[in-house]
Amino acid sequence: MTRYISADQVFPVSSAPLSGGVVGVSADGTVAGVWSRAEFDFSKGPVEHHQGALIPGLINTHCHLELSHLRGKFPTHTGLPAFVQLVMSQREAGADTLAEAMSAADREMFEHGIVAVGDISNTIASKGVKATSKIYYHTFVEALGFNPLRAAEIFQRSLQLEQEFAPLPVSIVPHAPYSVSAELFSLISSHAAERNTLLSIHNQETADENRFFINGEGGFPGLYEKLGLDIGFFKPPGTNSLPAYIARLPKDQRKLLVHNTFTSASDYLTATSAYRNIYWCLCPGANRYIEDRLPDVRMLADSGALITLGTDSLASNTTLNIFAEMKILQNELGIPFETLLRWATLNGAEFLGIDEQFGSITPGKKPGLNLVRIDARGHIGDSSVRRLV
């Protein structure tokens, strides 16, 4: 039986908004039709009307589910090098603690209207939650190792973890430019090109990252010293990090650059002039939590960047709520609602390669359906998400 749902506004995302539109949804969540109020035949059946706006399910393209047990453990505004040390010192926990925290985080995302997640994993711990979740997950097995002599060993460990996650959607990705050697980059990139799979990398999350690549200074040398790693082999290339490493990623695979807090217009042009299929993930809640700074969002938007949204982890955010990320960007930067909605839905679905099912309210898709409140000017205000489908 088809359920007919109407609202003051319907935002299909892939087409213009409809005032008083009606969406038909079958029992399995498939969109049967989308009509304007004038087009809809009300003899089809009863229509449930809601005050507010109907939007598709939200896509979280960057999360760390396995860090959910660290919620509220760390102070804000530590800066990234110090934050990394805190995570490394406290990330271990018992299996029951991890499972309970991850299950709660998964439920929280579902309740906040999220239908798909790109999730960073360093262990197999999250597989059980993902395998039974109502949310679609693509797992990014994160490889990290700055010592070039250990590249083959580290990659083999990542290959094993990738195999353990199968048959769930999974790919091996580099952690960040300051934590992956050229040799490890090469192994990851070759593997991604052979399998035609997705890539994700933490990009320019802190000013220290650019300083490290310009002159070898900043907070990372001290971090490596505390980790007991001799980085005498590293020779700073004299540029920001993005121009220094982008050539180490394959040209054709879809690539998600995450955070971009200190990405300049020049960095953007360098990357996009030579490489295709680059998506730019914004995690404003985490950026405020760690560095107390937002990326140059307007530069990215005005440049035509393919922007997606993420939450990062509960170690670096107070909630796994994409709508909350949208609020930050609108309240602080005035980004229009329809722009934010595309970033939070269809762009993320296209990056993850799941846009045939998710990302827009389109007949034949199963995108999920959420109800939100926005005012006549398109302001989110203190609205929250109510999941309808």
N, C-alpha and C positions, 0 to 999 in steps of 0.2 A: 504493500500500500504506500502511496506517495504522500508525504507530509508537505504541506504548503506553508511556508513561513514568509511573513512580510515584516518590513520595518520602515521607519521614516525614510531611511536611505539604505540602499544596497550598493556596496563597493565590490564589483566583480574583480577589479584590478586590471584585468586584461581588456576591459572596455570601460566606457564612461559610467559614472555613478548613476543610479536610478532612484528617483524620488518616489517613495512608496512602492518600490519594486517587490516582486514576489519570487521566491526561490522554491522550486520543487525538489525534494530530496527523498530518495527511495529508502527502504528499510536498511540497506547495507551502507548508506551514506553517499551513494552516487547522486550527483546533481542531475535531475531529470529535465530541468528547464529553468530559465531565468527570463522573467517578463517585466516590462513596465506595468504599472497599475492599469493603464489604458488598454494594454494588450491582453491582459490575463482574463481568461474565461472563468468567472467565479462559480460557474456550475460544475467545475471540476471537483469541488469538495470544499470543506471548511478551511479557512485560512486563519492561522494564528498570527496576530499582529503584535509587534513589540515596539516600544518606544526606544529609539536609538538607531544604530547603524549596524548592518550585517557585514562582516568581513570574513575572508577565508582564514583557515588555521595558520598560525604563525610558525616561522622557521627560525630555529636557533642554530646558526652555522658554526658557533664556537663555544664549546662547553668542556669542562673537565669533571665528569660525573664522579670519578674515583677520588676526588678531593672533597666530596660533600661533607665528610666527617670533620673538616676543618672550619666549618662555618663559625664565624665570630671569634676565632682563635687569635687572629692577628690584628695589630693596630693599623689604622689607616695612615696613608701618606708616608710609608717607609721608604719609597723608591724601590725600583725593581731589583737591583742586586741584593739588598737586604731582604726583600720579600722572598726571593729565590732561596736564600739561606734558611729562612724560617720554614718554608715548605719542605725543604730537604731534611730538616731536623725533626719535623713533626708529622710527616706524611704516613708513617707506619702506624698501623692499627690492627686490632684483631679482626678476623673474618666476619664475625657477627656484627661488630660495630660498623665496618665498611658496608656490609650488605644492607643493614637497616638505614644508614644515612643515604645510600644511593637509591634505595627504594622510595624513601620519602621525597628525595629530590625529583625522581622520575614522576611521582604522583603530583608534585607541585607544578612541574612543567605542564603536565596534562591538564590540570585544573586551570592553568593560566592560558589555555587555548593553543599550546604549542603542539604541532603534529609531527615535526621532524627535527632532528638534531644532528649536527656534525660534532662528534665527541672525541676529544684527545684521550688516549689511553697509553699508559706505560706498563700495565699489567693486565692479566686476564680477568681481574676481579669483577669487572662490570658486565661480563658476558651474560650471566644468569639474568640480571635485571633487564638487559636489552632484549634477550630472547623472548621474554614474556610480556614486554611492555606494549601498551597501546600506541606508543610513539615509534615512528621510523627512526632508526639510528644508522648513520654511517660512522664507523670507528676509524679514527686516524691513529694508527700505531706510531708513536713518536720515537724516533731514533735520535739519540744525542750522544756526542762524544767528540771532543775537540782534539784529542790526541790522534794524529794520523796513523800511528802504528797500530791502533786498535780498531780501525774502521771496519775491516773484514769481520772481526769478532762481533762487533756491535751490530752490524747488518745481519749477520746470521741469527743473532738473538731476536732481532726484529722480524725476520722471516718466519721464525718458529712461532712467535706471538701472532703474526698475521694468519698463519695456518690454524692456530688454536681458535681464533675468532670465527673462522669460516664455519658454516656457510653464510654468516651474517655479512653485510656489506662492509668492506674493510680495505684499507690501503696503508702503505708505509710512507711516513712523511718526516721531513727534518724538523727539529724543535725550533731552532733560531740560528741566525747567522753566526752568533758569538759562541755557539755550543756544538757546531757541526763542522768537521774538517772538510777540506776540499775533496779528500778521498771518499769520505762518507757521503757527501753530496753527490758524487759521481755514481756511487752504487745505488742510492735512492732514486736518482733521476733516470738511470738506465732501466731500473725495475719498473718505474711508473710508465715510461715510454713503451716498454714491452707489453705491459698489461693494459695500457690506455686507461689509467685510473686517475683519481683525484689527488691533488697535493694541497697541503696547508702548511703555513709557516708563521711563527710569531715574527712580526716585522716592526722594527723601530718603535718599540714600546717605551723606550727610555732614551733620554739624551746621552746617557752613558754608552749606549750601543754605538751611536754615531761617533762619539769621542774615541772609542776603542778602535774603530776602523780608520779614523783620521790620523791619530797619533799614538795609539796604544795606551791612552790614559783613561781616566774615569773609574768607575767602581768595579769593573770586571777583573782587572789584574789582581786586586785584593781578594775577590771572590775565589779566583783560581788558586791563589796562594793558600787560602784557608782549606781548599779542597786537596791541596798537595799536588797540584798539577803544574809542571814546568811548561810554560808556554813560550820558551825561548825560540821555538820554531816559527812563531807567528810574526810576520812582517806587515805592519799596517799599510794598506794600499793607498792611504791618503785621501779617501773619499768617504762620504756617508756609507752606511752599510748596504742599502738597497742597490746602488750602482755597483758595489763590489761583489755581490753574490748573485744577482739576477741571472747572469749568464750560466750559472751552474744548474738552473732549473730548465727542464725541457720546454721548448717553445709552444708545443701544441696542446699539452694537457691543461685542463682547467686548474688554475692555481688560486688559492685563497691566501691573501696577505692579511694577517690579523693584527689589529690594534692600530698601527700606522700613526701613533700619537705624535711622532716627530718626523713624519714624512713631509718633505718640501715639494713645491711645484716642480722643481728641477728633478728631484728623485722620481716623481710620477711620470714626467715626460721621458726620462731615461728608460724606465721600465716599459712603458706602453708603446714607445716608438719602435721597439725591437721585438716585443713579446706579445702574444695574443692570449685571450682567455684568462685575463687577470681579473679577479674579484677582490674587493677591498672590504674586509669585515671590520665594523665598528663595535666596540664594547665600552660604551661611555661610562657605565656604572663602575666597571673595573678600573678604567683609566682614572676616574675620580678617586677611587679607593686607594690605588697604589701611588700614582704620580700626581694626583690632583690637577690634572690637565686633560683637555679634550683635543683630539686631532683637529687639523685644519679641514673641517668637514665641508665648508663652503668651497674651498679650493677643489676638493675631490668631486663634489657635486657639479660645480661649474665646469670642470674638466671633462665631464661625461663618464666618470668612473662607475663601474658596476658595483654598487654598494650593497652589502648584506649586513645583518645585525647578529650579534652574539652576546652572551651573558658572561663569558669566562666562568670561573668556578665559584663555589660558595666560600672558598678561602679568600677571594678577592672581590666579593659582591655580597650584598645582603639578601638577594633573591635571584632566582632563575626565571625571570619574567621579561620577555621581549617587549611587552607593552610598556613596562617601566623604562626600558631603554629608549623607546620612542618618546616617552614623556620628557626625559632628560634632554634629548636633542631638540624637541619642540620648545620646551620651557627656556632653555639656555640659548638656543641658536635660532629659534623661530622657523624651523624647517616645516613646510606645509604637511598636513596630515596625509594627503594622497601620495606624496613623495616618500614619506616614512613607511607607508603601508606597502608600497612596492618593494622597498628595501627589506621589509620584514616578511615578505611572502614570496612573490614570484621570482625575485632575484636569487633568493636563497634556494628555492626549488630548482631553478635553472643550474646553479652551481653544483648542487648535489646530484643533478641528473634525474630528478624525480618530478619534473614539471608536467609530465603526462598525467600525474595523479594529484599533485599538490600545487599550491601557489596562487590559484585563482578560482573564482566561482564560475566554472565553465561546465556546460553539459558533458557528461561522461567522466568527469573527474570525481575523486573522493577527497576534497580538500579540507574537510572539517568546516564548521560554521560557528562563528563567534559573534556575540552581541557586545557593542561598546557604546559609550555615550560621547558625542562630540557636539559642540555648540554650533551656532549658525556661521561662525567664522572659521570653523574647522579646528577649534582648540580642544585638546583632550582633557585638560584640566585635571581633576582628581578622579576621573573615570577609571573603572576597572573592567576586566574581561569576564564575560559570562559565556561559558561554552554551551552551545545549543545542540551541536551534532559532533 
